[in-house]
Amino acid sequence: MPILEKIAEIEREIARTQKNKATEYHLGLLKAKLAKYRQQLLEPTTKAGAKGEGFDVMKSGDARVALIGFPSVGKSTLLNTLTATHSESASYEFTTLTCIPGVIQYNGANIQLLDLPGIIEGASQGKGRGRQVIAVARTADLIIIMLDATKGDVQRSLLEKELESVGIRLNKKRPNIYFKVKKGGGVSFNSMCPLTHCSEKLVQMILHEYKIFNCEVLFREDCTADEFIDVICANRVYLPCLYVYNKIDQIPIEEVDRIAHQPYSVVISCEMKLNLDYLLYKVWEHLALIIVYTKRRGCSPDFGDGIIMRRGCSVEHVCHSIHRQLKSQFKYALVWGLSVKYSPQRVGLQHTMCHEDVIQVMKK
């Protein structure tokens, strides 16, 4: 039986199985089989034929943002509006047939924006070049899901399902589970908190489905069977996501207000250029970028050219961005800004920087 038919059969079995205490082991096994077949579908072991043309775009700038959505929702129009790149846009579907990169310049950062072809239902199974589109999305730092505000929430749930089935987890944190395969000793299972969604028996059944008989498992938080399967597969990507609703000029103001109050949602109109500045602010916030300014001894800070870093970066990361050998010559640093109690403050390599801090590095 082909893999697609096996996947469809397991999905039907899960749909018709009642969810209660008595069926949780059966459902856990079905979910493990489903994840295994989907992994085989994404990473075929044999060559099925000639290699197709992918969307290989070199990663550039300080961050990468991928635009994903159904055809004719305004992805190319958004790329043309926010960047200096021209992407063909028209009133018919599938105008964009390949990946078109553009660069957004915001707060001194160069953010690479990828306009991907529209995907259709069943993209996770390879329909409509969906596999190439999703492969590019896995390499992004942020996913923007473009939605048509006139279609309601139907498109959102369909796209979430497609991305979920190929191992992309949107706006979720990685499960805090320690898992290590060993050469012998059987299955060692421990938990640091009471488990309400999983049990030792269910964990062992899932491990046997993957033919893992010797390993160490430690649950540091109350996780579900799906999250444990994600840890075993080890090919899941956890990405921040923004749901951008376009064409708000065509719906009532009450509907715009309802959509705008949903989590991770932004309402815009590319045609009338409405709310695009707020979209850029949310992109910057979700990418967790900060800007750090440098200062020479006896000179004013260079506010014209800052260093783009990630939120939570340390002085060591800043030194590495300036020059690779600066860390070996580092003596101490003087920092002005929100990350210190008084300005300037003398700090070491492990000090955490904040947005718009000024740093002066002193060498030995």
C-alpha positions as CSV (number, residue, x, y, z in Angstrom):
1,M,0.0,0.0,0.0
2,P,1.4,3.5,-0.9
3,I,2.4,5.8,1.9
4,L,-0.3,8.4,1.1
5,E,-3.0,5.7,1.5
6,K,-1.5,4.5,4.8
7,I,-1.5,8.1,6.1
8,A,-5.1,8.6,5.0
9,E,-6.2,5.4,6.6
10,I,-4.5,6.3,9.9
11,E,-6.1,9.8,9.9
12,R,-9.6,8.2,9.3
13,E,-8.9,5.8,12.2
14,I,-7.9,8.7,14.5
15,A,-11.0,10.7,13.5
16,R,-13.4,7.9,14.3
17,T,-11.8,6.8,17.6
18,Q,-13.3,8.3,20.7
19,K,-10.9,10.2,22.9
20,N,-11.0,8.9,26.5
21,K,-8.8,7.1,29.1
22,A,-9.3,3.7,27.5
23,T,-8.2,4.7,24.0
24,E,-5.2,6.9,24.8
25,Y,-2.7,4.1,24.2
26,H,-4.3,3.2,20.9
27,L,-4.3,6.9,19.8
28,G,-0.7,7.3,20.9
29,L,0.4,4.4,18.7
30,L,-1.6,5.7,15.8
31,K,0.0,9.1,16.1
32,A,3.5,7.5,16.3
33,K,2.8,5.6,13.1
34,L,1.4,8.7,11.4
35,A,4.5,10.7,12.3
36,K,6.8,7.9,11.0
37,Y,4.9,7.7,7.6
38,R,5.0,11.5,7.2
39,Q,8.7,11.5,7.8
40,Q,9.2,8.8,5.1
41,L,7.1,11.0,2.8
42,L,9.3,14.0,3.4
43,E,12.6,12.1,3.2
44,P,12.2,9.3,0.7
45,T,14.9,6.6,1.1
46,T,15.1,5.8,-2.7
47,K,15.4,8.2,-5.6
48,A,12.0,8.5,-7.2
49,G,13.3,10.1,-10.4
50,A,15.1,13.1,-11.8
51,K,15.9,15.8,-9.3
52,G,13.5,18.7,-9.6
53,E,14.3,22.4,-9.5
54,G,14.1,23.8,-6.0
55,F,13.9,27.4,-4.7
56,D,17.5,27.7,-3.5
57,V,18.0,31.3,-2.4
58,M,21.2,32.3,-0.6
59,K,20.5,33.5,3.0
60,S,21.5,37.2,3.3
61,G,20.9,40.1,5.7
62,D,20.3,39.9,9.5
63,A,17.2,37.7,9.3
64,R,15.0,35.8,6.9
65,V,11.2,36.0,6.7
66,A,9.1,33.7,4.5
67,L,5.7,34.7,3.0
68,I,3.3,31.7,2.9
69,G,-0.3,31.7,1.8
70,F,-2.9,30.6,-0.7
71,P,-2.8,32.0,-4.3
72,S,-4.0,35.6,-4.8
73,V,-3.9,36.8,-1.2
74,G,-1.4,39.7,-1.8
75,K,2.0,38.2,-1.1
76,S,3.6,39.8,-4.2
77,T,1.9,43.1,-3.6
78,L,3.3,43.2,0.0
79,L,6.8,42.4,-1.3
80,N,6.6,45.2,-3.9
81,T,5.3,47.6,-1.2
82,L,7.9,46.9,1.5
83,T,11.0,46.3,-0.6
84,A,12.6,47.8,-3.8
85,T,12.1,44.4,-5.6
86,H,9.4,43.9,-8.2
87,S,7.4,40.7,-8.1
88,E,4.8,40.1,-10.8
89,S,1.3,40.6,-9.3
90,A,-2.1,40.2,-11.1
91,S,-5.7,39.3,-10.5
92,Y,-5.3,35.6,-11.5
93,E,-3.9,32.8,-9.3
94,F,-0.3,31.4,-9.4
95,T,1.2,34.6,-10.8
96,T,4.4,33.9,-8.8
97,L,6.0,30.5,-9.9
98,T,9.4,30.7,-8.1
99,C,10.9,32.2,-5.0
100,I,11.5,36.0,-5.3
101,P,13.7,37.6,-2.6
102,G,13.6,41.2,-1.4
103,V,15.2,43.2,1.4
104,I,13.4,45.3,4.0
105,Q,15.5,48.0,5.6
106,Y,14.2,48.7,9.1
107,N,15.9,50.1,12.2
108,G,19.3,49.7,10.5
109,A,18.7,46.0,9.8
110,N,18.5,44.2,6.4
111,I,15.6,41.7,6.6
112,Q,15.4,39.2,3.7
113,L,11.7,38.8,2.6
114,L,10.9,35.7,0.4
115,D,7.9,35.8,-1.8
116,L,7.0,32.1,-2.2
117,P,4.5,30.7,-4.7
118,G,0.9,30.1,-3.4
119,I,0.3,26.7,-1.9
120,I,-2.8,24.7,-2.1
121,E,-4.5,22.1,0.1
122,G,-2.4,18.9,0.1
123,A,0.9,20.8,-0.2
124,S,2.5,18.7,2.5
125,Q,2.0,15.7,0.2
126,G,3.8,17.5,-2.7
127,K,0.8,19.0,-4.5
128,G,1.5,22.3,-6.5
129,R,5.2,22.4,-5.7
130,G,4.2,22.6,-2.0
131,R,7.2,20.5,-0.8
132,Q,9.7,23.0,-2.2
133,V,7.8,25.9,-0.7
134,I,7.7,24.3,2.7
135,A,11.4,23.3,2.5
136,V,12.3,27.0,2.1
137,A,10.0,27.9,5.0
138,R,11.9,25.6,7.3
139,T,15.1,27.8,6.8
140,A,13.3,31.0,7.7
141,D,13.6,32.9,11.1
142,L,10.0,34.0,10.9
143,I,7.0,32.9,8.9
144,I,4.3,35.3,7.7
145,I,1.1,33.6,6.8
146,M,-0.8,35.8,4.4
147,L,-4.6,35.4,4.6
148,D,-7.5,36.9,2.8
149,A,-9.7,38.8,5.4
150,T,-12.8,38.2,3.2
151,K,-12.4,34.4,3.6
152,G,-12.7,34.2,7.4
153,D,-10.6,31.8,9.4
154,V,-10.8,28.9,6.9
155,Q,-7.5,29.5,5.3
156,R,-5.7,29.9,8.6
157,S,-6.7,26.4,9.9
158,L,-5.8,24.8,6.6
159,L,-2.4,26.3,6.4
160,E,-1.6,25.5,10.0
161,K,-2.6,21.9,9.3
162,E,-0.3,21.7,6.2
163,L,2.7,23.1,8.1
164,E,2.0,21.0,11.2
165,S,2.1,17.8,9.1
166,V,5.6,18.6,7.8
167,G,7.1,19.2,11.2
168,I,6.9,23.0,11.4
169,R,5.6,24.1,14.8
170,L,4.2,27.6,14.9
171,N,4.5,29.8,18.0
172,K,5.3,26.8,20.2
173,K,8.3,26.2,22.5
174,R,10.4,23.1,22.2
175,P,9.2,20.4,24.7
176,N,11.4,20.2,27.8
177,I,12.1,16.4,27.5
178,Y,15.6,14.9,27.7
179,F,15.9,11.9,25.3
180,K,19.1,10.0,24.5
181,V,19.4,6.6,22.7
182,K,21.9,4.2,24.4
183,K,23.5,0.9,23.4
184,G,22.1,-1.1,26.2
185,G,20.3,-1.1,29.6
186,G,16.7,-0.9,28.4
187,V,14.4,2.1,28.8
188,S,15.1,4.4,31.7
189,F,12.0,6.6,32.4
190,N,11.8,9.5,34.9
191,S,9.7,12.6,35.3
192,M,10.2,15.7,37.4
193,C,6.5,16.5,37.6
194,P,3.2,14.7,37.7
195,L,2.2,13.6,34.1
196,T,-1.4,14.0,33.1
197,H,-1.1,13.5,29.3
198,C,1.5,10.7,29.2
199,S,2.4,7.6,31.1
200,E,5.4,5.2,31.2
201,K,3.4,2.5,29.4
202,L,2.5,4.9,26.6
203,V,6.1,6.1,26.3
204,Q,7.4,2.6,26.0
205,M,4.7,1.7,23.3
206,I,5.7,4.7,21.2
207,L,9.4,3.8,21.6
208,H,8.7,0.2,20.5
209,E,6.9,1.6,17.4
210,Y,10.1,3.4,16.5
211,K,12.2,0.2,17.3
212,I,14.0,2.0,20.2
213,F,14.6,-0.4,23.1
214,N,17.5,1.2,24.9
215,C,17.3,4.9,25.8
216,E,17.0,7.4,28.6
217,V,13.8,9.6,28.9
218,L,13.3,12.4,31.4
219,F,10.2,14.6,31.3
220,R,11.0,18.0,32.9
221,E,7.4,19.2,32.2
222,D,3.9,17.8,31.6
223,C,4.0,17.1,27.9
224,T,1.6,15.3,25.5
225,A,2.3,12.1,23.4
226,D,2.5,14.4,20.3
227,E,5.3,16.4,21.9
228,F,7.2,13.3,22.9
229,I,6.9,12.0,19.3
230,D,8.4,15.4,18.1
231,V,11.4,14.9,20.4
232,I,12.0,11.3,19.0
233,C,11.8,12.5,15.4
234,A,14.3,15.3,16.1
235,N,13.5,17.0,12.8
236,R,10.9,19.5,14.0
237,V,11.4,23.2,13.5
238,Y,10.0,25.7,16.0
239,L,9.3,29.0,14.4
240,P,7.6,32.3,15.4
241,C,4.7,33.1,13.1
242,L,2.6,36.2,12.2
243,Y,-0.9,35.9,10.7
244,V,-1.3,38.8,8.3
245,Y,-4.9,39.5,7.1
246,N,-4.9,41.4,3.9
247,K,-7.8,43.3,2.1
248,I,-9.3,44.7,5.3
249,D,-10.7,47.6,3.2
250,Q,-13.3,45.1,1.9
251,I,-14.8,43.9,5.2
252,P,-16.8,45.7,8.0
253,I,-14.9,47.5,10.8
254,E,-16.4,45.1,13.4
255,E,-14.8,42.1,11.6
256,V,-11.5,44.0,11.4
257,D,-11.6,44.7,15.2
258,R,-12.4,41.0,15.9
259,I,-9.4,39.8,13.7
260,A,-7.0,42.4,15.1
261,H,-7.6,41.1,18.7
262,Q,-6.7,37.5,17.8
263,P,-3.2,36.4,19.1
264,Y,-0.3,36.9,16.6
265,S,-2.6,38.6,14.1
266,V,-2.0,41.8,12.1
267,V,-4.6,43.5,9.8
268,I,-3.3,45.3,6.7
269,S,-4.3,46.5,3.3
270,C,-1.6,46.4,0.6
271,E,-3.7,48.2,-1.9
272,M,-4.4,51.2,0.3
273,K,-1.1,50.9,2.3
274,L,-2.9,50.6,5.7
275,N,-1.1,49.5,8.9
276,L,2.1,48.5,7.2
277,D,4.3,50.4,9.7
278,Y,2.7,48.3,12.6
279,L,3.4,45.1,10.6
280,L,7.1,46.0,10.3
281,Y,7.2,46.7,14.1
282,K,5.7,43.3,14.8
283,V,8.1,41.6,12.4
284,W,11.0,43.3,14.3
285,E,9.5,42.2,17.6
286,H,9.0,38.6,16.6
287,L,12.5,38.3,15.1
288,A,13.8,39.3,18.6
289,L,16.4,41.7,17.0
290,I,18.2,44.5,18.9
291,I,20.7,47.1,17.8
292,V,23.9,47.8,19.7
293,Y,26.1,50.9,19.0
294,T,29.8,51.0,19.4
295,K,32.0,53.8,20.8
296,R,35.8,54.5,20.5
297,R,37.7,56.0,23.5
298,G,37.4,59.8,23.5
299,C,34.8,59.8,20.7
300,S,31.1,60.1,20.5
301,P,29.0,56.9,19.9
302,D,28.5,55.9,16.2
303,F,24.7,56.1,16.0
304,G,24.8,55.9,12.2
305,D,26.0,52.3,12.0
306,G,24.9,49.9,14.7
307,I,25.4,46.1,15.1
308,I,22.3,44.0,14.7
309,M,22.1,41.2,17.3
310,R,19.6,38.8,18.8
311,R,17.7,39.6,22.0
312,G,19.6,38.0,25.0
313,C,23.0,38.3,23.4
314,S,26.1,38.9,25.6
315,V,29.2,41.1,25.3
316,E,31.0,38.0,24.0
317,H,28.6,37.8,21.0
318,V,29.1,41.5,20.3
319,C,32.9,41.1,20.3
320,H,32.6,38.2,17.9
321,S,30.5,40.3,15.5
322,I,33.1,43.1,15.5
323,H,36.1,40.8,15.0
324,R,36.7,37.1,15.6
325,Q,40.0,37.7,17.5
326,L,38.7,40.6,19.7
327,K,37.6,38.1,22.4
328,S,41.2,36.9,23.0
329,Q,42.3,40.5,23.5
330,F,39.3,41.5,25.7
331,K,40.0,43.2,29.0
332,Y,36.6,44.7,30.0
333,A,33.8,46.8,28.4
334,L,32.0,50.0,29.3
335,V,28.3,49.9,28.6
336,W,25.7,52.8,28.5
337,G,22.0,51.9,28.3
338,L,19.1,49.9,29.8
339,S,21.2,46.8,30.6
340,V,23.2,48.5,33.3
341,K,22.4,50.1,36.6
342,Y,24.5,53.3,36.0
343,S,26.2,54.6,32.9
344,P,28.9,53.8,32.1
345,Q,29.3,50.5,33.9
346,R,32.3,48.2,33.6
347,V,31.2,44.7,32.6
348,G,32.6,41.3,31.5
349,L,32.0,39.0,28.6
350,Q,28.8,37.4,30.1
351,H,26.9,40.7,30.5
352,T,23.6,40.6,28.6
353,M,23.0,43.5,26.2
354,C,19.7,45.4,25.6
355,H,18.2,47.3,22.6
356,E,20.1,50.5,21.8
357,D,22.9,50.0,24.3
358,V,26.3,51.7,23.6
359,I,29.5,49.6,24.2
360,Q,33.1,50.5,24.4
361,V,35.5,47.5,24.4
362,M,38.8,47.9,26.2
363,K,41.7,45.6,25.0
364,K,44.6,44.2,27.0
